């Protein structure tokens, strides 16, 4: 290259003829050295952390592990949530639903008490008599409305036992009720902004059921083909030219009433957003997926982007929300019912289904036409047992959202980070949720103790802020990197000198029944490259080891370990049964198995069941089904299974 050549830089965000020509007509002279230094600093920080801590993990835990400036923070979020769930104690509470009618019922009030372990059924079960014809059922529906108890003695209801619930049901039957309040209001919902990288990934995961990595790969193909704008962006801004084209399409296809009087403007609320590009949108709103000859998966992603972008420039959705409060004469009990009607779909017209948060398809109930003070009659009341639930595990979508809220990393790297923590077996998937492994928890335990700032959410977000300051020329990159490295290097050397052998790899004592096969000494549970194993307590004098079968089971069970199942049964001489895996799943086997052909099923403890499943079905005579794990996943089995071969399959999306 000749030294006297004049070089220019062109910038474009979509692969189209107009965009390229516009970039050529607006060339940038020279290179923005601040942006170069910011990117250089980012790469150096990632290498300082990764190249420093990863070899330490190999040395102190096992070979093949890694740590990263953003990767480790993502893992810590998952580990902390799992510990929170593990320590969670479910609390019982009861809710009440009552059916009121303005027609005096001919039958006594129906009282029903429902337990959390009631059989699987549609909770909005038809309360009408089976001998009613279609017209009579419709009349009943218009005259009867279901209400929820919202106030008890002027406070939020806090019923914590079956006895309290039964007393309230008995008291309700003795009281008379009237309509205390009828209120109607108009609610207007604004459209959501067009996609940026993080919101695109979240919606692709939730709506298309694909991974964030897969979504980005498909979107990259669409970008390279010239169908959508650049996909790595923090911005929700849409160019004026694109907005005008979107508004023209909206007016032509949906009608002028779907076009707001002025352009919808959006601001990015995420911390540390750079907004160097436009939002993710179609290059041309005049071209739908049918016009582009796309593959099936490309069509789904393009439609997702297209609909969100065009909906962002449409009118508000208008909903009428009606509320009725019913109370007794003493205002001890206040029951409430809400009813919503979509008056104008607005932006939601572009989507295939209506917004389920507000609209419903119930027939208009005549109770809403009665004046306040009208008498109503209690037709039935149901008290329903519940248990508080632990916070949900993170899915890909919710973890991406949390990382962005904290200002950790860049959205363009999130899908890669989620892939790395799975490849390193730091986490596994239980359905669509992440569950940290023993290895993942051990790595975070070490980092928390010796590199607290590296896995601190707010320190990591501050790093992103400092990188932006470098990009703006407000912070000297070399001074910042030097200060970071000097502090990090001291911590690295201290950890290397301080961490003792076995500090993070010795997980506890093995059961007394497990003896070293070489010297018959007691054994320790240790963590190695392929998981847990039993090691002789006299190591290195004795090198006896035994495979830790439950670690293999953990991997198959996807995050379930011994604390989630009932203790093993014992033989008459006090020996524990061993956990085995057979053709049809896991079971407890006699310690002398297969010589002694005595096997028993594993039973999950109630705490685990309450954390992960919605309810326990029961038999007709009230006995609970048992949770089982087979080769195809979880299922409910009759308490006398396999003698009575009655099972209920559990869909993956019902596992929390």
PAROMI-574821 format. One record per residue (C-alpha): residue in one letter; x, y, z. Coordinates in steps of 0.1 Angstrom, whole numbers. Each point is the difference from the previous one (the first is absolute). Layout:
<rs>
lodren|X|Y|Z
a|X|Y|Z
...
</rs>
This chain:
<rs>
lodren|X|Y|Z
x|0|0|0
x|14|34|-9
x|7|22|30
x|-14|31|-17
x|-34|-16|-8
x|-31|17|15
x|-23|-25|17
x|-36|4|10
x|-25|-20|19
x|-36|-6|-9
x|-28|-9|24
x|-32|-18|-9
x|-26|-19|21
x|-18|-19|-28
x|12|-18|-31
x|-20|18|-26
x|10|21|-31
x|-13|33|15
x|18|-6|33
x|33|-7|-17
x|-3|30|-23
x|-9|22|29
x|31|-13|19
x|23|7|-29
x|-13|35|-3
x|6|6|37
x|34|-15|6
x|19|5|32
x|35|13|-1
x|25|-16|23
x|-6|-24|29
x|-17|8|33
x|29|-10|23
x|-22|2|31
x|-22|-28|-14
x|31|-21|-8
x|13|5|35
x|-33|-10|16
x|-2|-32|-20
x|37|-7|7
x|-7|5|38
x|-29|-24|-2
x|21|-27|-16
x|28|5|26
x|-24|-1|29
x|-15|-33|-12
x|34|-15|-5
x|14|12|33
x|-30|-16|18
x|-3|-31|-21
x|37|-8|-5
x|6|7|37
x|-28|-19|18
x|-5|-30|-24
x|35|-15|7
x|-7|5|37
x|-32|-20|-3
x|18|-28|-18
x|26|-1|28
x|-24|2|30
x|-31|-18|-13
x|5|-19|-33
x|12|5|-35
x|-22|14|-27
x|-18|26|20
x|-2|37|-9
x|-10|33|14
x|-9|33|-17
x|-9|36|8
x|-36|-4|-10
x|-3|-38|-1
x|7|-3|37
x|-26|26|9
x|-26|-18|-20
x|8|-32|18
x|-1|17|34
x|-35|13|-7
x|-11|-36|-7
x|17|-14|31
x|-14|26|23
x|-35|-7|-12
x|4|-37|5
x|13|5|36
x|-30|23|6
x|-24|-27|-13
x|18|-27|21
x|-5|21|32
x|-36|9|-8
x|-27|-13|24
x|-35|-2|-15
x|-28|17|20
x|-36|-11|-2
x|-28|25|-8
x|-36|-3|-12
x|-19|20|-25
x|-38|2|-6
x|-21|1|-31
x|-37|5|2
x|-28|-1|-26
x|-26|27|4
x|-33|4|-19
x|-28|25|0
x|-26|-28|-3
x|-9|-17|33
x|14|-35|-2
x|-22|-30|5
x|27|-21|15
x|21|4|32
x|34|16|-3
x|27|-24|-14
x|31|0|23
x|32|-14|-14
x|35|-3|16
x|27|-7|-25
x|35|-11|8
x|32|7|-19
x|2|-38|-7
x|-34|-1|-16
x|-3|-21|-32
x|10|18|-33
x|-31|17|-11
x|-11|32|-17
x|-2|25|29
x|-27|20|-17
x|-21|-31|0
x|-36|2|-12
x|-22|4|30
x|-32|-4|-19
x|-22|-30|2
x|6|-26|-27
x|-36|-1|-10
x|-2|37|-11
x|-4|6|-37
x|22|25|-19
x|-23|30|4
x|-4|-7|38
x|38|-2|4
x|4|34|-18
x|-27|15|23
x|18|-13|31
x|33|14|-12
x|-16|34|-4
x|-16|-1|34
x|30|-14|20
x|34|15|5
x|31|-14|17
x|16|23|26
x|32|-1|20
x|3|10|37
x|21|32|0
x|-6|13|35
x|-7|-15|35
x|-7|24|28
x|14|28|-21
x|33|-18|-6
x|16|-23|-25
x|-12|-36|8
x|26|-20|18
x|-15|-35|5
x|26|-25|9
x|-18|-32|9
x|-28|-23|-10
x|-18|7|33
x|-1|38|-7
x|-12|-6|-35
x|-28|-23|11
x|-11|25|26
x|-2|28|-26
x|-20|-22|-24
x|-25|-8|28
x|-3|37|8
x|-5|11|-36
x|-30|-22|-4
x|-18|19|29
x|5|34|-15
x|-19|21|-25
x|19|19|-28
x|-5|30|-22
x|19|18|-28
x|22|25|18
x|18|15|-30
x|-2|0|-38
x|28|18|-18
x|10|3|-36
x|32|15|-14
x|17|3|-34
x|35|-14|-2
x|23|9|-28
x|30|-22|-7
x|30|14|-20
x|19|-22|-25
x|34|-13|10
x|31|14|-18
x|16|-19|-29
x|26|-26|9
x|36|6|11
x|23|-30|4
x|-10|-9|35
x|-38|3|-5
x|3|-19|-33
x|17|-29|17
x|-25|-1|29
x|-30|0|-24
x|16|-26|-23
x|5|-23|31
x|-34|5|14
x|-21|2|-32
x|19|-22|-24
x|14|-25|25
x|35|2|-14
x|33|8|17
x|14|35|0
x|30|-13|-20
x|-22|-15|-26
x|-21|32|-3
x|32|20|-6
x|12|-24|-26
x|-33|3|-19
x|-1|37|3
x|36|3|-12
x|-11|-18|-32
x|-29|23|-5
x|23|30|5
x|26|-14|-25
x|-28|-5|-26
x|-10|37|4
x|-34|-7|16
x|5|16|35
x|23|26|15
x|31|-7|21
x|-9|-24|29
x|26|11|26
x|-15|32|14
x|-10|16|33
x|-23|25|-17
x|-38|0|-4
x|2|31|-23
x|-14|-4|-35
x|10|23|-28
x|-25|26|-12
x|0|-16|-35
x|-9|-34|14
x|-27|15|23
x|-16|17|-30
x|0|-32|-20
x|-15|-19|30
x|-27|26|4
x|-9|-3|-37
x|-3|-38|3
x|-21|3|31
x|-24|25|-16
x|-3|-22|-32
x|-3|-34|17
x|-18|7|33
x|-18|33|-6
x|6|36|11
x|-15|-6|35
x|30|-22|8
x|24|28|-7
x|8|24|30
x|-2|37|-7
x|37|3|6
x|31|-22|-2
x|6|-23|30
x|34|7|15
x|19|-23|23
x|29|4|24
x|24|-27|12
x|-3|-6|38
x|29|-24|3
x|32|11|17
x|31|4|-20
x|-18|-2|-33
x|21|12|-30
x|-27|5|-26
x|25|2|-29
x|-25|-17|-24
x|-37|0|-7
x|-24|-25|15
x|-4|-34|-16
x|-27|4|-28
x|-8|-11|-35
x|19|18|-27
x|-33|5|-18
x|-34|-1|17
x|-16|-6|-34
x|15|-35|-2
x|-15|-27|22
x|16|-34|5
x|-22|-14|-28
x|18|23|-25
x|35|-10|10
x|2|-38|-6
x|13|-8|35
x|4|-33|17
x|-25|-10|27
x|23|11|29
x|10|32|-18
x|-37|8|-5
x|-8|-4|37
x|29|23|10
x|-8|26|-27
x|-37|1|9
x|10|5|37
x|21|30|-9
x|-24|14|-26
x|-30|-2|22
x|17|16|30
x|15|28|-21
x|-33|9|-18
x|-21|-4|32
x|24|26|17
x|-14|27|-23
x|-37|-9|4
x|-28|15|22
x|-6|-9|36
x|-22|-29|10
x|-32|11|18
x|-16|-22|27
x|-29|5|23
x|6|-15|34
x|-31|-5|22
x|2|-8|37
x|-27|-12|24
x|4|-3|37
x|-25|-21|20
x|-1|2|38
x|-21|-10|30
x|-19|26|20
x|28|3|25
x|28|3|-26
x|18|-29|16
x|4|-17|-34
x|7|18|-33
x|0|-21|-32
x|12|14|-33
x|-5|-9|-37
x|16|16|-30
x|-11|-1|-35
x|18|14|-30
x|-11|8|-36
x|23|11|-28
x|-17|31|-15
x|27|5|-26
x|29|-24|-7
x|25|26|-12
x|35|-13|-4
x|-11|-35|12
x|-18|-4|-34
x|34|-9|-15
x|4|-30|22
x|-19|-33|-5
x|-14|-2|36
x|-16|25|22
x|18|13|31
x|-9|-25|27
x|9|24|28
x|-32|20|-5
x|-25|-15|-24
x|-21|-31|6
x|-27|-17|-20
x|-27|-2|28
x|-35|9|-8
x|-12|33|13
x|-13|-6|35
x|-33|17|10
x|14|7|35
x|20|29|-15
x|-33|17|-9
x|-14|0|35
x|1|32|21
x|22|2|31
x|-19|-13|31
x|-17|-28|-19
x|-5|-32|19
x|20|-31|-12
x|-1|-36|12
x|29|-23|8
x|-3|-30|-22
x|33|-18|8
x|32|5|18
x|34|-17|-4
x|30|3|23
x|32|-10|-17
x|32|-10|16
x|33|14|-13
x|36|1|9
x|24|28|-6
x|24|-8|-28
x|38|7|-1
x|13|24|-26
x|1|-16|-34
x|33|-12|-15
x|13|20|-28
x|-7|-9|-36
x|21|14|-29
x|-24|29|-5
x|-2|10|37
x|38|-3|5
x|6|22|-30
x|-25|25|14
x|17|-1|34
x|35|5|-15
x|-12|30|-19
x|-18|15|31
x|33|-2|19
x|20|15|-29
x|22|-30|-2
x|17|-7|-34
x|-14|7|-34
x|-32|-15|-14
x|19|-12|-31
x|21|-23|22
x|-28|-14|21
x|-8|-31|-22
x|37|-9|0
x|3|3|38
x|-30|-23|5
x|15|-25|-23
x|33|0|19
x|-14|-6|34
x|-19|-30|-14
x|31|-14|-19
x|20|2|33
x|-27|-20|17
x|-4|28|25
x|-38|-2|-6
x|-25|-24|-14
x|-35|4|-14
x|-31|-11|19
x|-26|5|-26
x|7|36|-12
x|16|11|33
x|37|1|10
x|11|-21|30
x|36|4|13
x|20|-31|4
x|23|-8|30
x|29|11|-22
x|-17|33|-7
x|-7|7|36
x|36|-10|10
x|15|25|-25
x|-22|28|13
x|9|-9|35
x|37|5|-8
x|-6|32|-20
x|-21|15|28
x|26|-6|26
x|32|11|-19
x|-13|22|-29
x|-31|17|14
x|2|30|-22
x|1|-21|-32
x|-34|-16|7
x|-15|31|16
x|-29|12|-21
x|6|37|5
x|37|-1|-4
x|-4|-18|-34
x|-26|26|-10
x|24|28|10
x|26|-16|-23
x|-24|5|-29
x|-5|36|10
x|38|6|1
x|3|-16|-35
x|-26|25|-12
x|20|28|16
x|31|-11|-19
x|-20|-1|-33
x|-11|36|7
x|36|11|7
x|-8|8|37
x|23|-27|15
x|35|-11|-9
x|0|-36|-10
x|35|-9|10
x|-3|15|35
x|-33|-19|5
x|14|-33|-12
x|31|4|21
x|-19|6|32
x|-23|-29|-7
x|28|-24|-7
x|21|9|31
x|-29|-6|23
x|-10|-32|-18
x|35|-14|0
x|3|4|38
x|-32|-20|5
x|11|-26|-25
x|33|-6|18
x|-17|0|34
x|-26|-26|-11
x|27|-22|-15
x|20|0|32
x|-29|-3|24
x|-24|-26|-15
x|8|-33|16
x|-2|-34|-16
x|-36|-13|2
x|-14|34|12
x|-25|-1|-29
x|2|-36|-12
x|-7|-18|33
x|-38|1|3
x|-5|-20|32
x|2|-34|16
x|-14|-30|-18
x|-26|-21|18
x|15|-24|26
x|-11|-30|-20
x|23|10|-28
x|35|-13|6
x|32|3|-21
x|3|-31|-22
x|38|-1|6
x|4|6|38
x|-36|0|14
x|5|36|14
x|-27|26|-1
x|-4|20|-32
x|-6|36|-10
x|-23|15|-27
x|22|19|-24
x|-6|20|-32
x|19|-8|-31
x|-1|8|-37
x|-29|-24|-7
x|-19|7|32
x|-1|-14|36
x|18|-32|10
x|10|-17|32
x|37|2|10
x|18|-17|28
x|5|23|30
x|36|-12|1
x|9|14|-34
x|27|4|-12
x|13|-30|21
x|-29|-20|-14
x|-15|7|-35
x|-32|-20|4
x|-31|16|-17
x|-36|-10|-7
x|-23|14|-27
x|-26|23|15
x|-31|-14|-17
x|-23|28|12
x|21|25|-20
x|-9|-19|-31
x|-36|0|12
x|2|38|5
x|9|5|-36
x|-29|-21|-12
x|-24|14|25
x|10|35|-11
x|8|17|33
x|-16|-23|25
x|24|-12|27
x|-3|-21|32
x|-14|29|21
x|-31|0|-23
x|-10|-37|6
x|-9|-18|31
x|28|-18|18
x|8|-35|-13
x|-17|-30|16
x|21|-22|22
x|4|-37|4
x|-8|-18|33
x|37|2|9
x|1|38|-5
x|16|2|-35
x|-12|27|-24
x|-14|-10|-34
x|19|12|-30
x|-13|23|-27
x|-1|-18|-34
x|-12|8|-35
x|-19|-26|-20
x|-18|-2|-32
x|-30|19|13
x|17|25|23
x|16|3|34
x|-6|-22|30
x|14|-11|34
x|18|-33|-2
x|9|-23|29
x|37|3|8
x|5|-36|-11
x|-19|6|-33
x|-3|-19|-24
x|7|-30|22
x|-28|13|23
x|-27|11|-24
x|-16|25|22
x|-8|34|-15
x|-21|30|11
x|-10|32|-18
x|15|34|8
x|-23|25|16
x|5|38|-5
x|-5|20|32
x|-28|25|3
x|22|30|0
x|13|-9|-34
x|-35|-7|-14
x|-14|33|13
x|30|19|-16
x|-3|-15|-34
x|-36|-12|-6
x|-34|17|1
x|-21|-26|17
x|-1|-36|10
x|-28|-20|-15
x|-20|-24|21
x|-19|-33|-4
x|-38|-1|2
x|3|-10|37
x|23|30|8
x|35|-17|0
x|28|20|-16
x|17|-12|-32
x|38|-5|3
x|25|20|-20
x|22|-23|-21
x|29|5|-24
x|2|-23|-30
x|20|-1|-32
x|-23|26|-16
x|-2|24|29
x|-22|6|30
x|-35|-15|4
x|-26|-5|28
x|-5|-37|9
x|-29|-16|19
x|10|-7|36
x|-3|-37|-8
x|20|2|-32
x|10|-22|-18
x|-27|-23|14
x|-25|26|-12
x|15|14|-32
x|-16|35|1
x|23|29|-8
x|-3|37|-8
x|26|15|-23
x|16|33|10
x|7|24|-29
x|35|17|2
x|-16|35|2
x|-17|-9|33
x|34|-4|17
x|11|33|15
</rs>
